[in-house]
Amino acid sequence: MSSRRGFVTAETKVLDLPGGGWIEVKTRLNHGEVMALKFNSWGRTAMKLQDGGADIPEFELDMARAEKMRWLAWIVDWALVDDHDKPVRVTEKAFASLKEDVAAEIEAVLSEHIAAMEKEQAEEAPKNVS
């Protein structure tokens, strides 16, 4: 029986932002981070009771929360400072306080990175052999 590496190694990569500065991002999320990202994006879940039938789950996706959770899962650090030139940590409050143009730059760079990492992981995945 052969062995298999089944755990994510914590690695990061620094990506330059078009307007200056950088963000440090994970190269891969682990299973716990993926699950948290998937299930912490819901604003509300409930069971809708049916007369004489099965209960039907209802879900409400909170897009703002989903985007925030995505950023917080992937971004480790950044070169952003406050009005007094002091570094600002990556937090929910900092995320909400970003200037819109800076947020747009981060979103574009992060989305490109995630797409590249997903493509790389798909290419590395073992192929089912019949």
N, CA, C and O atoms as a Tinker XYZ file with bonds, in Angstrom:
   520  protein
     1  N      0.841000   -1.166000    0.000000    73     2
     2  CA     0.000000    0.000000    0.000000    64     1     3
     3  C      0.895000    1.241000    0.000000    63     2     4     5
     4  O      1.845000    1.331000    0.777000    81     3
     5  N      0.584000    2.179000   -0.867000    73     3     6
     6  CA     1.416000    3.376000   -0.952000    64     5     7
     7  C      0.903000    4.464000   -0.016000    63     6     8     9
     8  O     -0.268000    4.473000    0.364000    81     7
     9  N      1.783000    5.368000    0.344000    73     7    10
    10  CA     1.432000    6.499000    1.200000    64     9    11
    11  C      0.998000    7.671000    0.335000    63    10    12    13
    12  O      1.275000    7.720000   -0.864000    81    11
    13  N      0.321000    8.602000    0.961000    73    11    14
    14  CA    -0.154000    9.771000    0.231000    64    13    15
    15  C     -0.081000   10.982000    1.146000    63    14    16    17
    16  O     -0.467000   10.909000    2.312000    81    15
    17  N      0.408000   12.083000    0.622000    73    15    18
    18  CA     0.420000   13.331000    1.401000    64    17    19
    19  C     -0.974000   13.926000    1.322000    63    18    20    21
    20  O     -1.458000   14.258000    0.240000    81    19
    21  N     -1.612000   14.060000    2.464000    73    19    22
    22  CA    -2.994000   14.507000    2.464000    64    21    23
    23  C     -3.244000   15.789000    3.231000    63    22    24    25
    24  O     -4.381000   16.071000    3.608000    81    23
    25  N     -2.194000   16.578000    3.469000    73    23    26
    26  CA    -2.363000   17.781000    4.271000    64    25    27
    27  C     -1.819000   18.999000    3.537000    63    26    28    29
    28  O     -0.862000   18.908000    2.767000    81    27
    29  N     -2.438000   20.117000    3.789000    73    27    30
    30  CA    -2.019000   21.371000    3.163000    64    29    31
    31  C     -0.847000   21.950000    3.935000    63    30    32    33
    32  O     -0.903000   22.077000    5.158000    81    31
    33  N      0.202000   22.298000    3.230000    73    31    34
    34  CA     1.345000   22.991000    3.814000    64    33    35
    35  C      1.058000   24.486000    3.755000    63    34    36    37
    36  O      0.694000   25.011000    2.702000    81    35
    37  N      1.218000   25.164000    4.870000    73    35    38
    38  CA     0.938000   26.599000    4.926000    64    37    39
    39  C      2.006000   27.363000    4.150000    63    38    40    41
    40  O      3.122000   27.553000    4.632000    81    39
    41  N      1.654000   27.792000    2.957000    73    39    42
    42  CA     2.562000   28.574000    2.120000    64    41    43
    43  C      1.837000   29.840000    1.684000    63    42    44    45
    44  O      0.617000   29.851000    1.526000    81    43
    45  N      2.611000   30.904000    1.492000    73    43    46
    46  CA     2.021000   32.164000    1.053000    64    45    47
    47  C      2.792000   32.719000   -0.141000    63    46    48    49
    48  O      3.890000   32.276000   -0.477000    81    47
    49  N      2.171000   33.690000   -0.750000    73    47    50
    50  CA     2.747000   34.333000   -1.927000    64    49    51
    51  C      2.411000   35.821000   -1.835000    63    50    52    53
    52  O      1.307000   36.182000   -1.427000    81    51
    53  N      3.355000   36.685000   -2.212000    73    51    54
    54  CA     3.118000   38.125000   -2.206000    64    53    55
    55  C      2.746000   38.559000   -3.623000    63    54    56    57
    56  O      3.447000   38.258000   -4.589000    81    55
    57  N      1.621000   39.276000   -3.718000    73    55    58
    58  CA     1.122000   39.767000   -5.003000    64    57    59
    59  C      1.111000   41.289000   -5.000000    63    58    60    61
    60  O      0.603000   41.909000   -4.066000    81    59
    61  N      1.667000   41.886000   -6.035000    73    59    62
    62  CA     1.697000   43.340000   -6.135000    64    61    63
    63  C      0.334000   43.883000   -6.550000    63    62    64    65
    64  O     -0.366000   43.284000   -7.367000    81    63
    65  N     -0.028000   45.021000   -5.976000    73    63    66
    66  CA    -1.257000   45.717000   -6.354000    64    65    67
    67  C     -0.924000   46.758000   -7.421000    63    66    68    69
    68  O      0.129000   47.392000   -7.351000    81    67
    69  N     -1.793000   46.945000   -8.398000    73    67    70
    70  CA    -1.515000   47.882000   -9.494000    64    69    71
    71  C     -1.216000   49.315000   -9.035000    63    70    72    73
    72  O     -0.371000   49.985000   -9.630000    81    71
    73  N     -1.895000   49.791000   -7.988000    73    71    74
    74  CA    -1.705000   51.158000   -7.517000    64    73    75
    75  C     -0.592000   51.308000   -6.501000    63    74    76    77
    76  O     -0.420000   52.383000   -5.927000    81    75
    77  N      0.165000   50.251000   -6.270000    73    75    78
    78  CA     1.228000   50.264000   -5.264000    64    77    79
    79  C      0.835000   49.422000   -4.074000    63    78    80    81
    80  O     -0.349000   49.239000   -3.792000    81    79
    81  N      1.816000   48.918000   -3.390000    73    79    82
    82  CA     1.567000   48.045000   -2.253000    64    81    83
    83  C      1.457000   46.601000   -2.691000    63    82    84    85
    84  O      1.706000   46.269000   -3.850000    81    83
    85  N      1.086000   45.754000   -1.762000    73    83    86
    86  CA     1.002000   44.318000   -2.028000    64    85    87
    87  C      0.034000   43.668000   -1.052000    63    86    88    89
    88  O     -0.351000   44.256000   -0.042000    81    87
    89  N     -0.347000   42.445000   -1.381000    73    87    90
    90  CA    -1.081000   41.594000   -0.454000    64    89    91
    91  C     -0.344000   40.258000   -0.383000    63    90    92    93
    92  O      0.199000   39.781000   -1.380000    81    91
    93  N     -0.335000   39.669000    0.796000    73    91    94
    94  CA     0.236000   38.332000    0.981000    64    93    95
    95  C     -0.940000   37.371000    1.110000    63    94    96    97
    96  O     -1.809000   37.550000    1.963000    81    95
    97  N     -0.958000   36.353000    0.259000    73    95    98
    98  CA    -2.084000   35.428000    0.210000    64    97    99
    99  C     -1.618000   33.994000    0.382000    63    98   100   101
   100  O     -0.462000   33.660000    0.120000    81    99
   101  N     -2.536000   33.157000    0.825000    73    99   102
   102  CA    -2.254000   31.727000    0.916000    64   101   103
   103  C     -2.234000   31.149000   -0.491000    63   102   104   105
   104  O     -2.939000   31.625000   -1.382000    81   103
   105  N     -1.420000   30.120000   -0.679000    73   103   106
   106  CA    -1.404000   29.462000   -1.977000    64   105   107
   107  C     -2.474000   28.383000   -2.065000    63   106   108   109
   108  O     -2.826000   27.925000   -3.152000    81   107
   109  N     -2.983000   27.986000   -0.909000    73   107   110
   110  CA    -4.022000   26.959000   -0.882000    64   109   111
   111  C     -4.739000   27.011000    0.462000    63   110   112   113
   112  O     -4.107000   27.228000    1.496000    81   111
   113  N     -6.038000   26.816000    0.451000    73   111   114
   114  CA    -6.802000   26.729000    1.692000    64   113   115
   115  C     -6.867000   25.278000    2.140000    63   114   116   117
   116  O     -6.895000   24.366000    1.315000    81   115
   117  N     -6.890000   25.068000    3.454000    73   115   118
   118  CA    -7.051000   23.708000    3.948000    64   117   119
   119  C     -8.546000   23.382000    4.049000    63   118   120   121
   120  O     -9.391000   24.254000    3.843000    81   119
   121  N     -8.859000   22.149000    4.361000    73   119   122
   122  CA   -10.259000   21.697000    4.398000    64   121   123
   123  C    -11.103000   22.524000    5.371000    63   122   124   125
   124  O    -12.230000   22.900000    5.047000    81   123
   125  N    -10.573000   22.806000    6.545000    73   123   126
   126  CA   -11.302000   23.589000    7.535000    64   125   127
   127  C    -11.626000   24.987000    7.034000    63   126   128   129
   128  O    -12.722000   25.496000    7.267000    81   127
   129  N    -10.672000   25.609000    6.345000    73   127   130
   130  CA   -10.894000   26.945000    5.788000    64   129   131
   131  C    -11.924000   26.918000    4.671000    63   130   132   133
   132  O    -12.743000   27.830000    4.563000    81   131
   133  N    -11.894000   25.889000    3.844000    73   131   134
   134  CA   -12.879000   25.760000    2.768000    64   133   135
   135  C    -14.280000   25.580000    3.344000    63   134   136   137
   136  O    -15.234000   26.200000    2.874000    81   135
   137  N    -14.402000   24.729000    4.362000    73   135   138
   138  CA   -15.710000   24.513000    4.982000    64   137   139
   139  C    -16.220000   25.789000    5.656000    63   138   140   141
   140  O    -17.395000   26.134000    5.532000    81   139
   141  N    -15.344000   26.479000    6.361000    73   139   142
   142  CA   -15.746000   27.733000    7.002000    64   141   143
   143  C    -16.188000   28.751000    5.960000    63   142   144   145
   144  O    -17.169000   29.467000    6.162000    81   143
   145  N    -15.480000   28.813000    4.868000    73   143   146
   146  CA   -15.822000   29.747000    3.795000    64   145   147
   147  C    -17.174000   29.408000    3.185000    63   146   148   149
   148  O    -17.978000   30.302000    2.919000    81   147
   149  N    -17.428000   28.130000    2.963000    73   147   150
   150  CA   -18.699000   27.697000    2.381000    64   149   151
   151  C    -19.881000   27.972000    3.300000    63   150   152   153
   152  O    -20.916000   28.467000    2.856000    81   151
   153  N    -19.728000   27.653000    4.569000    73   151   154
   154  CA   -20.878000   27.670000    5.452000    64   153   155
   155  C    -21.022000   28.934000    6.294000    63   154   156   157
   156  O    -22.072000   29.143000    6.902000    81   155
   157  N    -19.999000   29.776000    6.343000    73   155   158
   158  CA   -20.121000   31.035000    7.072000    64   157   159
   159  C    -20.636000   32.169000    6.195000    63   158   160   161
   160  O    -20.727000   33.308000    6.653000    81   159
   161  N    -20.969000   31.878000    4.961000    73   159   162
   162  CA   -21.477000   32.893000    4.049000    64   161   163
   163  C    -22.992000   33.019000    4.117000    63   162   164   165
   164  O    -23.575000   33.925000    3.521000    81   163
   165  N    -23.614000   32.123000    4.831000    73   163   166
   166  CA   -25.077000   32.147000    4.909000    64   165   167
   167  C    -25.516000   33.174000    5.939000    63   166   168   169
   168  O    -25.017000   33.196000    7.064000    81   167
   169  N    -26.454000   34.023000    5.544000    73   167   170
   170  CA   -26.992000   35.005000    6.468000    64   169   171
   171  C    -28.027000   34.384000    7.375000    63   170   172   173
   172  O    -28.143000   34.747000    8.546000    81   171
   173  N    -28.797000   33.426000    6.817000    73   171   174
   174  CA   -29.865000   32.819000    7.598000    64   173   175
   175  C    -30.203000   31.467000    6.977000    63   174   176   177
   176  O    -30.226000   31.318000    5.755000    81   175
   177  N    -30.460000   30.506000    7.823000    73   175   178
   178  CA   -30.972000   29.220000    7.362000    64   177   179
   179  C    -32.173000   28.865000    8.222000    63   178   180   181
   180  O    -32.219000   29.200000    9.406000    81   179
   181  N    -33.126000   28.200000    7.636000    73   179   182
   182  CA   -34.335000   27.815000    8.379000    64   181   183
   183  C    -34.987000   26.641000    7.667000    63   182   184   185
   184  O    -34.699000   26.359000    6.504000    81   183
   185  N    -35.860000   25.970000    8.380000    73   183   186
   186  CA   -36.645000   24.892000    7.789000    64   185   187
   187  C    -38.066000   25.410000    7.569000    63   186   188   189
   188  O    -38.705000   25.913000    8.493000    81   187
   189  N    -38.543000   25.281000    6.351000    73   187   190
   190  CA   -39.906000   25.682000    6.037000    64   189   191
   191  C    -40.778000   24.435000    6.145000    63   190   192   193
   192  O    -40.561000   23.447000    5.443000    81   191
   193  N    -41.749000   24.495000    7.019000    73   191   194
   194  CA   -42.605000   23.342000    7.252000    64   193   195
   195  C    -43.668000   23.230000    6.168000    63   194   196   197
   196  O    -44.321000   24.214000    5.822000    81   195
   197  N    -43.833000   22.043000    5.646000    73   195   198
   198  CA   -44.811000   21.774000    4.598000    64   197   199
   199  C    -45.979000   20.983000    5.175000    63   198   200   201
   200  O    -45.775000   20.087000    5.994000    81   199
   201  N    -47.193000   21.305000    4.756000    73   199   202
   202  CA   -48.363000   20.533000    5.177000    64   201   203
   203  C    -48.323000   19.157000    4.529000    63   202   204   205
   204  O    -48.424000   19.027000    3.309000    81   203
   205  N    -48.174000   18.139000    5.357000    73   203   206
   206  CA   -48.216000   16.773000    4.858000    64   205   207
   207  C    -47.013000   16.360000    4.033000    63   206   208   209
   208  O    -47.005000   15.258000    3.484000    81   207
   209  N    -46.007000   17.193000    3.926000    73   207   210
   210  CA   -44.831000   16.849000    3.131000    64   209   211
   211  C    -43.564000   17.008000    3.940000    63   210   212   213
   212  O    -43.600000   17.259000    5.145000    81   211
   213  N    -42.463000   16.862000    3.269000    73   211   214
   214  CA   -41.165000   16.976000    3.937000    64   213   215
   215  C    -40.830000   18.448000    4.190000    63   214   216   217
   216  O    -41.266000   19.338000    3.459000    81   215
   217  N    -40.056000   18.676000    5.232000    73   215   218
   218  CA   -39.572000   20.024000    5.498000    64   217   219
   219  C    -38.588000   20.414000    4.400000    63   218   220   221
   220  O    -37.821000   19.582000    3.915000    81   219
   221  N    -38.618000   21.663000    4.023000    73   219   222
   222  CA   -37.731000   22.161000    2.968000    64   221   223
   223  C    -36.789000   23.192000    3.574000    63   222   224   225
   224  O    -37.238000   24.171000    4.169000    81   223
   225  N    -35.486000   22.979000    3.426000    73   223   226
   226  CA   -34.560000   23.979000    3.977000    64   225   227
   227  C    -34.597000   25.257000    3.142000    63   226   228   229
   228  O    -34.719000   25.208000    1.918000    81   227
   229  N    -34.493000   26.383000    3.809000    73   227   230
   230  CA   -34.397000   27.670000    3.137000    64   229   231
   231  C    -33.067000   28.297000    3.521000    63   230   232   233
   232  O    -32.676000   28.285000    4.688000    81   231
   233  N    -32.383000   28.840000    2.537000    73   231   234
   234  CA   -31.087000   29.458000    2.771000    64   233   235
   235  C    -31.091000   30.866000    2.205000    63   234   236   237
   236  O    -31.697000   31.133000    1.167000    81   235
   237  N    -30.417000   31.747000    2.889000    73   235   238
   238  CA   -30.281000   33.120000    2.430000    64   237   239
   239  C    -28.797000   33.439000    2.381000    63   238   240   241
   240  O    -28.135000   33.485000    3.418000    81   239
   241  N    -28.273000   33.660000    1.185000    73   239   242
   242  CA   -26.853000   33.954000    1.027000    64   241   243
   243  C    -26.620000   35.442000    1.239000    63   242   244   245
   244  O    -27.259000   36.280000    0.603000    81   243
   245  N    -25.703000   35.760000    2.134000    73   243   246
   246  CA   -25.325000   37.142000    2.407000    64   245   247
   247  C    -24.064000   37.416000    1.580000    63   246   248   249
   248  O    -22.962000   37.040000    1.980000    81   247
   249  N    -24.229000   38.067000    0.434000    73   247   250
   250  CA   -23.109000   38.272000   -0.488000    64   249   251
   251  C    -21.983000   39.110000    0.130000    63   250   252   253
   252  O    -20.806000   38.835000   -0.104000    81   251
   253  N    -22.342000   40.128000    0.915000    73   251   254
   254  CA   -21.305000   40.946000    1.554000    64   253   255
   255  C    -20.499000   40.095000    2.533000    63   254   256   257
   256  O    -19.273000   40.195000    2.587000    81   255
   257  N    -21.181000   39.269000    3.294000    73   255   258
   258  CA   -20.496000   38.383000    4.247000    64   257   259
   259  C    -19.645000   37.363000    3.500000    63   258   260   261
   260  O    -18.521000   37.072000    3.911000    81   259
   261  N    -20.172000   36.821000    2.411000    73   259   262
   262  CA   -19.428000   35.836000    1.623000    64   261   263
   263  C    -18.125000   36.433000    1.099000    63   262   264   265
   264  O    -17.075000   35.792000    1.158000    81   263
   265  N    -18.194000   37.655000    0.588000    73   263   266
   266  CA   -16.992000   38.312000    0.065000    64   265   267
   267  C    -15.988000   38.581000    1.186000    63   266   268   269
   268  O    -14.790000   38.356000    1.014000    81   267
   269  N    -16.466000   39.053000    2.318000    73   267   270
   270  CA   -15.592000   39.326000    3.465000    64   269   271
   271  C    -14.920000   38.031000    3.925000    63   270   272   273
   272  O    -13.716000   38.015000    4.178000    81   271
   273  N    -15.682000   36.961000    4.031000    73   271   274
   274  CA   -15.126000   35.688000    4.483000    64   273   275
   275  C    -14.082000   35.170000    3.486000    63   274   276   277
   276  O    -13.077000   34.581000    3.885000    81   275
   277  N    -14.322000   35.388000    2.205000    73   275   278
   278  CA   -13.379000   34.970000    1.163000    64   277   279
   279  C    -12.056000   35.697000    1.337000    63   278   280   281
   280  O    -10.990000   35.081000    1.311000    81   279
   281  N    -12.130000   37.004000    1.515000    73   279   282
   282  CA   -10.917000   37.796000    1.704000    64   281   283
   283  C    -10.178000   37.356000    2.959000    63   282   284   285
   284  O     -8.963000   37.158000    2.929000    81   283
   285  N    -10.900000   37.204000    4.054000    73   283   286
   286  CA   -10.260000   36.857000    5.323000    64   285   287
   287  C     -9.670000   35.448000    5.300000    63   286   288   289
   288  O     -8.715000   35.167000    6.024000    81   287
   289  N    -10.225000   34.568000    4.481000    73   287   290
   290  CA    -9.679000   33.213000    4.351000    64   289   291
   291  C     -8.359000   33.220000    3.571000    63   290   292   293
   292  O     -7.431000   32.486000    3.912000    81   291
   293  N     -8.281000   34.034000    2.544000    73   291   294
   294  CA    -7.127000   34.019000    1.646000    64   293   295
   295  C     -6.012000   34.999000    2.012000    63   294   296   297
   296  O     -4.835000   34.661000    1.894000    81   295
   297  N     -6.368000   36.211000    2.455000    73   295   298
   298  CA    -5.362000   37.262000    2.661000    64   297   299
   299  C     -4.736000   37.140000    4.057000    63   298   300   301
   300  O     -5.436000   37.139000    5.069000    81   299
   301  N     -3.423000   37.040000    4.084000    73   299   302
   302  CA    -2.663000   36.885000    5.324000    64   301   303
   303  C     -2.181000   38.248000    5.836000    63   302   304   305
   304  O     -2.237000   38.522000    7.034000    81   303
   305  N     -1.713000   39.091000    4.927000    73   303   306
   306  CA    -1.152000   40.387000    5.294000    64   305   307
   307  C     -1.239000   41.310000    4.091000    63   306   308   309
   308  O     -1.511000   40.867000    2.975000    81   307
   309  N     -1.008000   42.592000    4.324000    73   307   310
   310  CA    -0.993000   43.548000    3.218000    64   309   311
   311  C     -0.141000   44.747000    3.595000    63   310   312   313
   312  O      0.148000   44.971000    4.770000    81   311
   313  N      0.257000   45.513000    2.589000    73   311   314
   314  CA     1.046000   46.723000    2.809000    64   313   315
   315  C      0.105000   47.919000    2.730000    63   314   316   317
   316  O      0.193000   48.729000    1.807000    81   315
   317  N     -0.782000   48.020000    3.688000    73   315   318
   318  CA    -1.705000   49.148000    3.766000    64   317   319
   319  C     -1.508000   49.828000    5.113000    63   318   320   321
   320  O     -1.337000   49.165000    6.136000    81   319
   321  N     -1.534000   51.154000    5.101000    73   319   322
   322  CA    -1.319000   51.928000    6.319000    64   321   323
   323  C     -2.479000   52.894000    6.537000    63   322   324   325
   324  O     -3.234000   53.197000    5.613000    81   323
   325  N     -2.609000   53.372000    7.771000    73   323   326
   326  CA    -3.665000   54.333000    8.091000    64   325   327
   327  C     -3.189000   55.761000    7.792000    63   326   328   329
   328  O     -2.130000   55.947000    7.193000    81   327
   329  N     -3.960000   56.757000    8.202000    73   327   330
   330  CA    -3.623000   58.158000    7.942000    64   329   331
   331  C     -2.356000   58.623000    8.661000    63   330   332   333
   332  O     -1.814000   59.681000    8.337000    81   331
   333  N     -1.881000   57.842000    9.631000    73   331   334
   334  CA    -0.662000   58.173000   10.372000    64   333   335
   335  C      0.503000   57.280000    9.952000    63   334   336   337
   336  O      1.508000   57.177000   10.655000    81   335
   337  N      0.352000   56.637000    8.793000    73   335   338
   338  CA     1.372000   55.742000    8.227000    64   337   339
   339  C      1.684000   54.535000    9.105000    63   338   340   341
   340  O      2.777000   53.975000    9.027000    81   339
   341  N      0.730000   54.134000    9.939000    73   339   342
   342  CA     0.899000   52.935000   10.752000    64   341   343
   343  C      0.266000   51.750000   10.026000    63   342   344   345
   344  O     -0.832000   51.870000    9.483000    81   343
   345  N      0.955000   50.605000   10.014000    73   343   346
   346  CA     0.395000   49.417000    9.349000    64   345   347
   347  C     -0.959000   49.026000    9.949000    63   346   348   349
   348  O     -1.173000   49.128000   11.157000    81   347
   349  N     -1.852000   48.584000    9.089000    73   347   350
   350  CA    -3.180000   48.139000    9.510000    64   349   351
   351  C     -3.265000   46.640000    9.263000    63   350   352   353
   352  O     -3.001000   46.167000    8.157000    81   351
   353  N     -3.635000   45.897000   10.300000    73   351   354
   354  CA    -3.773000   44.443000   10.173000    64   353   355
   355  C     -4.998000   44.090000    9.342000    63   354   356   357
   356  O     -5.934000   44.882000    9.233000    81   355
   357  N     -4.986000   42.909000    8.764000    73   355   358
   358  CA    -6.136000   42.394000    8.023000    64   357   359
   359  C     -7.184000   41.946000    9.036000    63   358   360   361
   360  O     -7.005000   40.944000    9.728000    81   359
   361  N     -8.272000   42.693000    9.114000    73   359   362
   362  CA    -9.368000   42.370000   10.029000    64   361   363
   363  C    -10.690000   42.687000    9.334000    63   362   364   365
   364  O    -10.709000   43.312000    8.273000    81   363
   365  N    -11.790000   42.251000    9.939000    73   363   366
   366  CA   -13.112000   42.572000    9.390000    64   365   367
   367  C    -13.318000   44.083000    9.357000    63   366   368   369
   368  O    -13.865000   44.609000    8.387000    81   367
   369  N    -12.893000   44.778000   10.391000    73   367   370
   370  CA   -13.060000   46.231000   10.448000    64   369   371
   371  C    -12.245000   46.914000    9.350000    63   370   372   373
   372  O    -12.736000   47.831000    8.692000    81   371
   373  N    -10.998000   46.468000    9.152000    73   371   374
   374  CA   -10.157000   47.048000    8.101000    64   373   375
   375  C    -10.777000   46.789000    6.727000    63   374   376   377
   376  O    -10.794000   47.671000    5.868000    81   375
   377  N    -11.276000   45.593000    6.532000    73   375   378
   378  CA   -11.930000   45.227000    5.273000    64   377   379
   379  C    -13.076000   46.197000    4.972000    63   378   380   381
   380  O    -13.208000   46.678000    3.847000    81   379
   381  N    -13.894000   46.478000    5.974000    73   379   382
   382  CA   -15.050000   47.356000    5.798000    64   381   383
   383  C    -14.644000   48.812000    5.581000    63   382   384   385
   384  O    -15.409000   49.585000    5.005000    81   383
   385  N    -13.450000   49.195000    6.034000    73   383   386
   386  CA   -13.017000   50.591000    5.973000    64   385   387
   387  C    -12.200000   50.942000    4.728000    63   386   388   389
   388  O    -11.799000   52.094000    4.560000    81   387
   389  N    -11.952000   49.981000    3.868000    73   387   390
   390  CA   -11.134000   50.238000    2.677000    64   389   391
   391  C    -11.783000   51.255000    1.742000    63   390   392   393
   392  O    -13.007000   51.340000    1.644000    81   391
   393  N    -10.941000   52.018000    1.062000    73   391   394
   394  CA   -11.429000   52.874000   -0.020000    64   393   395
   395  C    -11.870000   51.957000   -1.153000    63   394   396   397
   396  O    -11.279000   50.899000   -1.369000    81   395
   397  N    -12.897000   52.359000   -1.868000    73   395   398
   398  CA   -13.463000   51.496000   -2.907000    64   397   399
   399  C    -12.458000   51.157000   -4.008000    63   398   400   401
   400  O    -12.447000   50.026000   -4.492000    81   399
   401  N    -11.615000   52.107000   -4.413000    73   399   402
   402  CA   -10.646000   51.819000   -5.471000    64   401   403
   403  C     -9.591000   50.816000   -5.008000    63   402   404   405
   404  O     -9.147000   49.975000   -5.790000    81   403
   405  N     -9.190000   50.902000   -3.744000    73   403   406
   406  CA    -8.216000   49.949000   -3.195000    64   405   407
   407  C     -8.853000   48.565000   -3.104000    63   406   408   409
   408  O     -8.226000   47.562000   -3.446000    81   407
   409  N    -10.109000   48.516000   -2.640000    73   407   410
   410  CA   -10.819000   47.238000   -2.550000    64   409   411
   411  C    -10.948000   46.596000   -3.934000    63   410   412   413
   412  O    -10.803000   45.382000   -4.072000    81   411
   413  N    -11.217000   47.402000   -4.946000    73   411   414
   414  CA   -11.353000   46.872000   -6.314000    64   413   415
   415  C    -10.028000   46.284000   -6.806000    63   414   416   417
   416  O    -10.018000   45.238000   -7.455000    81   415
   417  N     -8.917000   46.948000   -6.501000    73   415   418
   418  CA    -7.601000   46.418000   -6.883000    64   417   419
   419  C     -7.336000   45.085000   -6.197000    63   418   420   421
   420  O     -6.899000   44.122000   -6.827000    81   419
   421  N     -7.608000   45.045000   -4.895000    73   419   422
   422  CA    -7.386000   43.811000   -4.142000    64   421   423
   423  C     -8.258000   42.698000   -4.693000    63   422   424   425
   424  O     -7.787000   41.575000   -4.877000    81   423
   425  N     -9.518000   42.992000   -4.958000    73   423   426
   426  CA   -10.442000   41.982000   -5.487000    64   425   427
   427  C     -9.949000   41.421000   -6.812000    63   426   428   429
   428  O     -9.979000   40.207000   -7.017000    81   427
   429  N     -9.497000   42.281000   -7.711000    73   427   430
   430  CA    -9.015000   41.828000   -9.017000    64   429   431
   431  C     -7.794000   40.920000   -8.877000    63   430   432   433
   432  O     -7.734000   39.854000   -9.489000    81   431
   433  N     -6.829000   41.345000   -8.076000    73   431   434
   434  CA    -5.601000   40.560000   -7.888000    64   433   435
   435  C     -5.912000   39.242000   -7.176000    63   434   436   437
   436  O     -5.392000   38.192000   -7.552000    81   435
   437  N     -6.755000   39.300000   -6.155000    73   435   438
   438  CA    -7.108000   38.091000   -5.409000    64   437   439
   439  C     -7.871000   37.105000   -6.288000    63   438   440   441
   440  O     -7.584000   35.909000   -6.261000    81   439
   441  N     -8.828000   37.584000   -7.055000    73   439   442
   442  CA    -9.611000   36.702000   -7.933000    64   441   443
   443  C     -8.723000   36.006000   -8.956000    63   442   444   445
   444  O     -8.895000   34.819000   -9.232000    81   443
   445  N     -7.777000   36.748000   -9.515000    73   443   446
   446  CA    -6.836000   36.158000  -10.486000    64   445   447
   447  C     -5.992000   35.075000   -9.807000    63   446   448   449
   448  O     -5.758000   34.010000  -10.378000    81   447
   449  N     -5.544000   35.357000   -8.598000    73   447   450
   450  CA    -4.735000   34.386000   -7.844000    64   449   451
   451  C     -5.540000   33.116000   -7.548000    63   450   452   453
   452  O     -5.051000   32.007000   -7.763000    81   451
   453  N     -6.763000   33.277000   -7.059000    73   451   454
   454  CA    -7.587000   32.119000   -6.714000    64   453   455
   455  C     -7.864000   31.270000   -7.945000    63   454   456   457
   456  O     -7.802000   30.043000   -7.874000    81   455
   457  N     -8.167000   31.902000   -9.066000    73   455   458
   458  CA    -8.408000   31.155000  -10.312000    64   457   459
   459  C     -7.169000   30.360000  -10.715000    63   458   460   461
   460  O     -7.283000   29.207000  -11.132000    81   459
   461  N     -5.993000   30.962000  -10.594000    73   459   462
   462  CA    -4.741000   30.265000  -10.945000    64   461   463
   463  C     -4.493000   29.097000   -9.992000    63   462   464   465
   464  O     -4.070000   28.026000  -10.428000    81   463
   465  N     -4.748000   29.288000   -8.699000    73   463   466
   466  CA    -4.538000   28.210000   -7.724000    64   465   467
   467  C     -5.522000   27.065000   -7.951000    63   466   468   469
   468  O     -5.148000   25.898000   -7.837000    81   467
   469  N     -6.786000   27.389000   -8.273000    73   467   470
   470  CA    -7.780000   26.346000   -8.540000    64   469   471
   471  C     -7.410000   25.550000   -9.796000    63   470   472   473
   472  O     -7.584000   24.332000   -9.835000    81   471
   473  N     -6.903000   26.238000  -10.813000    73   471   474
   474  CA    -6.473000   25.549000  -12.038000    64   473   475
   475  C     -5.297000   24.626000  -11.736000    63   474   476   477
   476  O     -5.262000   23.484000  -12.195000    81   475
   477  N     -4.346000   25.119000  -10.972000    73   475   478
   478  CA    -3.168000   24.324000  -10.601000    64   477   479
   479  C     -3.574000   23.084000   -9.800000    63   478   480   481
   480  O     -3.063000   21.990000  -10.040000    81   479
   481  N     -4.491000   23.259000   -8.852000    73   479   482
   482  CA    -4.938000   22.127000   -8.031000    64   481   483
   483  C     -5.682000   21.099000   -8.878000    63   482   484   485
   484  O     -5.534000   19.896000   -8.667000    81   483
   485  N     -6.476000   21.565000   -9.828000    73   483   486
   486  CA    -7.208000   20.648000  -10.699000    64   485   487
   487  C     -6.235000   19.823000  -11.549000    63   486   488   489
   488  O     -6.466000   18.639000  -11.794000    81   487
   489  N     -5.167000   20.447000  -11.988000    73   487   490
   490  CA    -4.161000   19.750000  -12.799000    64   489   491
   491  C     -3.369000   18.745000  -11.973000    63   490   492   493
   492  O     -2.894000   17.742000  -12.505000    81   491
   493  N     -3.223000   19.010000  -10.659000    73   491   494
   494  CA    -2.481000   18.125000   -9.766000    64   493   495
   495  C     -3.318000   16.966000   -9.240000    63   494   496   497
   496  O     -2.777000   15.964000   -8.773000    81   495
   497  N     -4.628000   17.106000   -9.317000    73   495   498
   498  CA    -5.532000   16.099000   -8.732000    64   497   499
   499  C     -5.327000   14.752000   -9.410000    63   498   500   501
   500  O     -5.144000   14.683000  -10.625000    81   499
   501  N     -5.357000   13.676000   -8.617000    73   499   502
   502  CA    -5.216000   12.344000   -9.215000    64   501   503
   503  C     -6.385000   12.055000  -10.158000    63   502   504   505
   504  O     -7.537000   12.382000   -9.873000    81   503
   505  N     -6.062000   11.452000  -11.249000    73   503   506
   506  CA    -7.091000   11.099000  -12.238000    64   505   507
   507  C     -7.613000    9.701000  -11.933000    63   506   508   509
   508  O     -6.842000    8.787000  -11.639000    81   507
   509  N     -8.936000    9.547000  -12.006000    73   507   510
   510  CA    -9.523000    8.213000  -11.813000    64   509   511
   511  C     -9.165000    7.340000  -13.008000    63   510   512   513
   512  O     -9.408000    7.697000  -14.161000    81   511
   513  N     -8.590000    6.203000  -12.702000    73   511   514
   514  CA    -8.200000    5.266000  -13.748000    64   513   515
   515  C     -9.090000    4.041000  -13.639000    63   514   516   517
   516  O     -9.200000    3.440000  -12.570000    81   515
   517  N     -9.727000    3.671000  -14.747000    73   515   518
   518  CA   -10.626000    2.514000  -14.729000    64   517   519
   519  C     -9.862000    1.246000  -14.955000    63   518   520
   520  O    -10.451000    0.165000  -14.973000    81   519
